[in-house]
Amino acid sequence: MSEKRNLTLVMDFYELTMSQCYFNQGKDKMVAFDLFYRKNPDDGGFCVFAGLEQAIEYVKNLHFSEGDIEYLRSTNTFTEEFLDYLSTIRFTGDIDAIPEGTPVFPYEPLVRVKAPIIEAQLVETALLLTLNHQTLIATKARRIVQASEGRAVMEFGARRAHNFDAAIYGARAAYIAGCAGTATTYAGKEYGIPALGTMAHSFVQSFPSEYEAFLYYAKTYPNNCTLLIDTYSTLKSGIKNAIKVAKEYLEPNGYRLKGVRIDSGDIAYLSKKCRKELDANGMQDCGIVISNSLDEYVISSLIQQQGAKIDSFGVGENLICSKNSPVFGGVYKMVAAEENGVMVPKIKISDNVEKVTNPGVKNLYRIIDKETGKALADIMTLED
């Protein structure tokens, strides 16, 4: 983001204590780490990789400020020689990664880090937290977008996100995965994501009547007027006042009502009733926008089972927090270490078979059918 922060100390303390030991050995040998995950969230078929830009920003900006060194000195854990070393350290290794927005699968190396062991160790937490978070949100967003069957999905989750960065980076990840835009204005400014939004119930309540609220909004934004119609009664007043404003002000002045939004109630029933009224008034081009605790399961049910008449969705907390599966289990494991000038494969053995690592520095290939352009398989090989 624009206001740069030095996030170098966003690392687990054991990365520093281990690095002190590496430093004491008098060598900083080359190692290789893989960042991968073991299981798709929500029992899905794939994930969508995201967060790489922020991970690279962290690595490129890796440096310990004077204040950082003073804090580490105050813990009485590290030698002065090691602190001096940290005061000048920069990341000098190589990072290979899959492009953001790519569908990925368990046990594939999403990121490969080759670097001196201290540098490779110190970036572990930052790489995991940014890639785990954004890949989780991008994956959830993609599931929701797929469930919408071509209808636009807008990310509306900032107020339910886990603080500022989660809202901003979550909006970024959702856009990578196919959302049409975000309600988070900062994300619009920072990443060029379309910023979207109309009104809240408080806007309607602030006027003497619903009709007056709609009319004032229509006069202010005649080219892009979407009205929230469930503040009082969606069918008895909301849709009727929206149509009245369209007929009495927008259409006589050469404009069209862009949409109506429903945020509560029996969504399928209300959408069908509203669609019928809009069509009866020659407003087939007026879209129906739905919000209210949506996710891929609710959206799929509305479209496939209930026959709802919906043109786009605003999705909040279930997307921005990936409410069903709030943790993405990315891990960062050493797969090779230099011995006598040669990179020797390393493996982690476990009684839990799924935790046994694939040793060695690896390459990953996606095989594409030349005739259909569709992926057939991924192949993982050793680097040579």
C-alpha positions as CSV (number, residue, x, y, z in Angstrom):
1,M,0.0,0.0,0.0
2,S,1.0,3.6,-0.4
3,E,1.9,4.2,3.2
4,K,4.9,2.0,3.4
5,R,5.5,0.2,6.7
6,N,8.6,-1.7,7.7
7,L,7.1,-5.1,8.3
8,T,10.4,-7.0,8.6
9,L,9.6,-8.1,12.2
10,V,6.4,-9.8,11.1
11,M,8.2,-13.1,11.7
12,D,8.0,-15.8,14.2
13,F,10.6,-15.4,16.9
14,Y,12.0,-18.8,16.4
15,E,13.1,-17.7,12.9
16,L,15.5,-15.3,14.7
17,T,16.7,-17.8,17.3
18,M,17.4,-20.4,14.6
19,S,19.2,-17.8,12.6
20,Q,21.4,-17.0,15.5
21,C,22.4,-20.6,15.6
22,Y,23.1,-20.6,11.9
23,F,25.2,-17.5,12.3
24,N,27.2,-19.1,15.1
25,Q,28.1,-22.0,12.8
26,G,30.1,-19.5,10.8
27,K,28.3,-20.4,7.5
28,D,25.2,-19.4,5.6
29,K,24.8,-22.3,3.3
30,M,22.3,-22.3,0.4
31,V,19.0,-24.1,0.9
32,A,15.7,-24.5,-0.9
33,F,12.2,-24.3,0.6
34,D,8.9,-25.1,-1.0
35,L,5.7,-23.3,-0.1
36,F,2.7,-25.6,-0.7
37,Y,-0.6,-26.7,0.8
38,R,-2.1,-30.1,1.5
39,K,-5.9,-29.7,1.2
40,N,-8.4,-27.6,-0.8
41,P,-10.7,-25.5,1.4
42,D,-14.4,-26.4,1.4
43,D,-13.5,-29.8,-0.2
44,G,-13.2,-27.9,-3.5
45,G,-11.4,-29.1,-6.6
46,F,-8.7,-26.4,-6.8
47,C,-7.5,-23.2,-5.3
48,V,-6.7,-19.8,-6.9
49,F,-3.2,-18.5,-6.1
50,A,-2.9,-14.9,-4.9
51,G,-0.9,-12.6,-2.7
52,L,2.4,-12.8,-4.5
53,E,2.8,-9.1,-5.1
54,Q,2.7,-8.4,-1.4
55,A,5.0,-11.3,-0.6
56,I,7.6,-9.9,-3.1
57,E,7.2,-6.4,-1.6
58,Y,8.1,-7.8,1.8
59,V,11.1,-9.6,0.5
60,K,12.4,-6.6,-1.5
61,N,12.0,-4.3,1.5
62,L,13.5,-6.8,4.1
63,H,15.7,-4.7,6.4
64,F,16.0,-4.2,10.1
65,S,15.7,-0.6,11.3
66,E,17.6,0.8,14.2
67,G,14.4,0.5,16.3
68,D,14.1,-3.2,15.3
69,I,17.7,-3.9,16.3
70,E,17.2,-2.1,19.6
71,Y,14.1,-4.2,20.3
72,L,15.9,-7.4,19.5
73,R,18.9,-6.3,21.7
74,S,16.4,-5.7,24.6
75,T,15.3,-9.4,24.5
76,N,18.8,-10.5,25.7
77,T,18.6,-13.3,23.2
78,F,21.1,-12.4,20.5
79,T,24.8,-11.6,20.2
80,E,26.0,-8.2,19.1
81,E,27.8,-9.8,16.2
82,F,24.5,-11.3,15.0
83,L,22.7,-8.0,15.5
84,D,25.3,-6.2,13.4
85,Y,24.8,-8.8,10.7
86,L,21.0,-8.3,10.8
87,S,21.5,-4.5,10.5
88,T,22.8,-4.9,7.0
89,I,21.0,-8.0,5.8
90,R,19.1,-7.9,2.5
91,F,17.5,-10.8,0.6
92,T,19.9,-12.0,-2.1
93,G,18.3,-15.3,-3.0
94,D,16.0,-16.4,-5.8
95,I,12.2,-16.8,-5.7
96,D,10.2,-18.7,-8.3
97,A,6.4,-18.7,-8.1
98,I,3.3,-19.6,-10.0
99,P,1.5,-16.4,-11.4
100,E,-1.3,-15.0,-9.4
101,G,-4.8,-16.0,-10.5
102,T,-3.6,-19.5,-11.5
103,P,-5.6,-22.6,-10.4
104,V,-3.4,-24.7,-8.2
105,F,-3.6,-28.0,-6.4
106,P,-2.4,-29.7,-3.2
107,Y,1.3,-30.6,-2.7
108,E,2.5,-28.5,-5.7
109,P,5.2,-25.9,-4.9
110,L,3.4,-22.6,-5.3
111,V,6.6,-20.7,-4.4
112,R,10.2,-22.0,-4.4
113,V,12.8,-20.1,-2.4
114,K,16.6,-20.7,-3.0
115,A,18.7,-18.5,-0.7
116,P,21.3,-18.5,2.1
117,I,19.7,-20.3,5.0
118,I,19.2,-17.3,7.3
119,E,17.5,-15.2,4.5
120,A,15.3,-18.2,3.6
121,Q,14.3,-18.7,7.2
122,L,13.6,-15.1,8.0
123,V,11.0,-14.7,5.2
124,E,8.9,-17.7,6.2
125,T,6.2,-16.1,8.2
126,A,5.6,-13.2,5.8
127,L,5.4,-15.4,2.8
128,L,2.9,-17.7,4.5
129,L,0.7,-15.1,5.9
130,T,0.2,-13.1,2.7
131,L,-0.1,-16.1,0.4
132,N,-2.3,-18.1,2.8
133,H,-4.7,-15.1,3.3
134,Q,-5.1,-14.0,-0.3
135,T,-5.2,-17.5,-1.7
136,L,-7.9,-18.4,0.8
137,I,-10.0,-15.4,-0.2
138,A,-9.4,-15.7,-3.9
139,T,-10.4,-19.4,-3.7
140,K,-13.6,-18.6,-1.9
141,A,-14.4,-15.8,-4.3
142,R,-13.9,-18.1,-7.2
143,R,-16.3,-20.6,-5.8
144,I,-18.9,-17.8,-5.4
145,V,-18.3,-16.4,-8.9
146,Q,-18.7,-19.9,-10.4
147,A,-21.9,-20.4,-8.5
148,S,-23.3,-17.2,-9.9
149,E,-23.2,-18.6,-13.4
150,G,-22.1,-15.5,-15.2
151,R,-23.9,-13.0,-13.0
152,A,-21.7,-10.2,-11.6
153,V,-20.4,-10.7,-8.0
154,M,-19.4,-7.6,-6.0
155,E,-17.2,-7.9,-2.9
156,F,-19.0,-6.1,0.0
157,G,-17.1,-7.5,3.0
158,A,-14.9,-4.7,4.5
159,R,-17.0,-4.2,7.6
160,R,-16.8,-7.9,8.5
161,A,-13.1,-8.3,7.6
162,H,-10.4,-8.9,10.2
163,N,-9.1,-5.4,10.3
164,F,-7.9,-3.0,7.6
165,D,-5.4,-5.0,5.7
166,A,-7.7,-8.0,5.6
167,A,-10.3,-5.9,3.9
168,I,-8.0,-4.3,1.4
169,Y,-6.0,-7.4,0.5
170,G,-9.2,-9.5,0.6
171,A,-10.8,-7.1,-2.0
172,R,-7.7,-7.5,-4.1
173,A,-7.8,-11.3,-3.9
174,A,-11.5,-11.4,-4.7
175,Y,-10.9,-9.2,-7.8
176,I,-8.2,-11.5,-9.0
177,A,-10.6,-14.4,-8.7
178,G,-13.3,-12.8,-10.8
179,C,-15.4,-10.4,-8.7
180,A,-16.6,-7.4,-10.7
181,G,-15.6,-4.8,-8.1
182,T,-15.5,-3.9,-4.4
183,A,-17.2,-1.7,-1.9
184,T,-13.8,-1.0,-0.3
185,T,-12.8,2.4,-1.7
186,Y,-9.1,2.2,-0.6
187,A,-8.7,-1.0,-2.6
188,G,-10.2,0.8,-5.6
189,K,-7.6,3.5,-5.3
190,E,-4.7,1.3,-4.6
191,Y,-5.3,-1.5,-7.1
192,G,-7.5,0.0,-9.8
193,I,-10.5,-2.2,-8.8
194,P,-13.9,-0.8,-9.7
195,A,-15.3,0.8,-6.5
196,L,-19.1,0.1,-6.3
197,G,-21.9,1.1,-4.0
198,T,-25.2,3.0,-3.7
199,M,-27.0,3.6,-0.4
200,A,-27.7,2.1,3.0
201,H,-31.0,1.9,4.9
202,S,-29.9,4.9,6.9
203,F,-30.1,7.0,3.7
204,V,-33.7,6.1,3.1
205,Q,-34.5,6.6,6.7
206,S,-33.0,10.1,6.8
207,F,-35.7,11.5,4.4
208,P,-39.4,12.1,5.3
209,S,-40.4,9.3,2.9
210,E,-38.9,6.5,0.9
211,Y,-40.0,8.1,-2.3
212,E,-38.2,11.4,-1.5
213,A,-35.0,9.5,-0.7
214,F,-35.2,7.6,-4.0
215,L,-36.0,10.8,-6.0
216,Y,-33.1,12.7,-4.5
217,Y,-30.7,9.9,-5.2
218,A,-32.0,9.6,-8.8
219,K,-31.5,13.4,-9.3
220,T,-27.9,13.1,-8.0
221,Y,-26.9,10.0,-9.9
222,P,-29.3,9.7,-12.9
223,N,-26.8,7.7,-15.0
224,N,-26.1,5.1,-12.4
225,C,-29.2,4.8,-10.1
226,T,-29.7,1.7,-8.1
227,L,-32.2,1.9,-5.3
228,L,-32.3,-0.1,-2.0
229,I,-36.0,-1.2,-1.7
230,D,-36.3,-3.2,1.5
231,T,-36.0,-0.5,4.2
232,Y,-39.8,-0.6,4.9
233,S,-41.5,-3.2,2.6
234,T,-39.9,-4.5,-0.5
235,L,-43.2,-5.2,-2.3
236,K,-45.7,-2.8,-0.7
237,S,-43.5,0.3,-1.0
238,G,-39.9,-0.2,-2.1
239,I,-40.5,-1.6,-5.6
240,K,-43.4,0.7,-6.2
241,N,-41.5,3.9,-5.2
242,A,-38.6,2.8,-7.4
243,I,-40.8,2.4,-10.4
244,K,-42.5,5.7,-9.6
245,V,-39.2,7.5,-9.6
246,A,-38.2,5.8,-12.8
247,K,-41.5,6.9,-14.5
248,E,-41.8,10.4,-13.1
249,Y,-38.2,11.5,-13.2
250,L,-35.6,9.3,-14.8
251,E,-37.4,8.3,-18.0
252,P,-38.9,11.7,-18.8
253,N,-35.3,13.1,-18.6
254,G,-33.8,10.4,-20.8
255,Y,-32.4,8.1,-18.1
256,R,-33.2,4.5,-17.0
257,L,-33.3,3.0,-13.6
258,K,-30.2,0.8,-13.5
259,G,-31.2,-1.5,-10.7
260,V,-33.0,-2.3,-7.4
261,R,-31.3,-4.0,-4.4
262,I,-32.9,-6.4,-2.0
263,D,-31.0,-7.0,1.3
264,S,-33.5,-9.1,3.4
265,G,-36.5,-11.4,3.3
266,D,-37.3,-14.3,1.1
267,I,-34.9,-13.4,-1.7
268,A,-36.2,-15.9,-4.3
269,Y,-39.8,-14.9,-3.8
270,L,-39.1,-11.2,-3.6
271,S,-36.9,-11.2,-6.7
272,K,-39.6,-13.0,-8.8
273,K,-42.3,-10.6,-7.7
274,C,-40.1,-7.5,-8.4
275,R,-39.0,-8.9,-11.8
276,K,-42.7,-9.3,-12.7
277,E,-43.5,-5.7,-11.7
278,L,-40.5,-4.2,-13.4
279,D,-41.2,-6.1,-16.7
280,A,-44.9,-5.1,-16.5
281,N,-43.7,-1.5,-16.5
282,G,-41.4,-1.9,-19.5
283,M,-38.3,-2.0,-17.3
284,Q,-36.8,-5.3,-18.5
285,D,-33.3,-3.6,-18.4
286,C,-33.5,-2.8,-14.7
287,G,-31.4,-5.3,-12.8
288,I,-32.1,-6.9,-9.5
289,V,-29.2,-6.9,-7.1
290,I,-29.2,-9.2,-4.0
291,S,-27.1,-9.0,-0.8
292,N,-27.6,-10.5,2.7
293,S,-25.3,-13.2,4.0
294,L,-24.7,-14.9,0.6
295,D,-22.2,-17.6,-0.3
296,E,-21.8,-20.1,-3.1
297,Y,-24.3,-22.5,-1.5
298,V,-27.0,-19.9,-1.1
299,I,-26.4,-18.5,-4.6
300,S,-26.5,-21.9,-6.2
301,S,-29.8,-22.7,-4.4
302,L,-31.3,-19.4,-5.5
303,I,-30.4,-19.9,-9.1
304,Q,-30.8,-23.7,-9.6
305,Q,-33.4,-24.7,-7.1
306,Q,-35.5,-21.6,-6.5
307,G,-35.5,-20.0,-9.9
308,A,-34.7,-16.5,-8.4
309,K,-34.6,-13.6,-10.8
310,I,-31.3,-12.1,-9.9
311,D,-28.8,-10.2,-12.1
312,S,-25.9,-9.6,-9.7
313,F,-24.8,-10.4,-6.1
314,G,-23.2,-8.4,-3.3
315,V,-21.3,-10.8,-1.1
316,G,-19.8,-9.7,2.2
317,E,-18.7,-11.6,5.3
318,N,-18.9,-15.1,3.9
319,L,-16.4,-14.1,1.2
320,I,-14.0,-11.7,3.0
321,C,-13.6,-14.1,5.9
322,S,-14.0,-17.4,4.0
323,K,-16.5,-18.2,6.7
324,N,-16.9,-21.9,6.0
325,S,-13.1,-22.6,5.9
326,P,-11.3,-19.6,7.5
327,V,-7.8,-21.1,7.4
328,F,-5.7,-21.9,4.3
329,G,-3.1,-24.5,5.3
330,G,0.0,-23.4,3.4
331,V,3.3,-24.6,4.8
332,Y,6.9,-23.8,4.1
333,K,9.3,-26.7,4.2
334,M,13.0,-27.2,3.5
335,V,13.5,-29.5,0.5
336,A,17.2,-29.3,-0.1
337,A,20.4,-28.0,1.5
338,E,23.9,-27.4,0.3
339,E,26.6,-29.9,1.4
340,N,30.1,-29.7,-0.1
341,G,28.8,-27.5,-2.9
342,V,26.0,-29.8,-3.9
343,M,22.3,-29.4,-3.2
344,V,21.2,-32.5,-1.3
345,P,17.5,-33.4,-1.1
346,K,15.9,-33.1,2.4
347,I,12.7,-34.9,3.6
348,K,10.5,-34.6,6.6
349,I,9.2,-37.9,7.8
350,S,6.0,-38.1,9.8
351,D,3.7,-40.8,11.3
352,N,1.0,-38.7,9.5
353,V,1.5,-39.7,5.9
354,E,0.1,-36.4,4.5
355,K,2.8,-34.6,6.4
356,V,5.7,-36.4,4.7
357,T,7.3,-33.9,2.3
358,N,8.5,-34.3,-1.3
359,P,12.3,-33.9,-1.2
360,G,14.5,-32.1,-3.7
361,V,14.4,-28.9,-5.7
362,K,11.4,-29.3,-8.1
363,N,9.9,-27.9,-11.3
364,L,6.2,-27.9,-12.0
365,Y,4.7,-28.2,-15.5
366,R,1.1,-27.9,-16.7
367,I,0.2,-30.0,-19.7
368,I,-2.2,-28.3,-22.1
369,D,-4.2,-30.1,-24.8
370,K,-3.3,-28.3,-28.0
371,E,-6.7,-28.9,-29.6
372,T,-8.9,-27.8,-26.7
373,G,-6.6,-25.5,-24.9
374,K,-7.6,-27.1,-21.6
375,A,-5.3,-28.4,-19.0
376,L,-4.9,-32.2,-18.8
377,A,-2.5,-32.6,-15.8
378,D,0.3,-31.1,-13.7
379,I,3.6,-32.8,-13.6
380,M,6.2,-32.3,-10.9
381,T,9.8,-33.2,-11.6
382,L,13.1,-32.8,-9.9
383,E,15.0,-29.7,-11.2
384,D,17.3,-31.6,-13.4
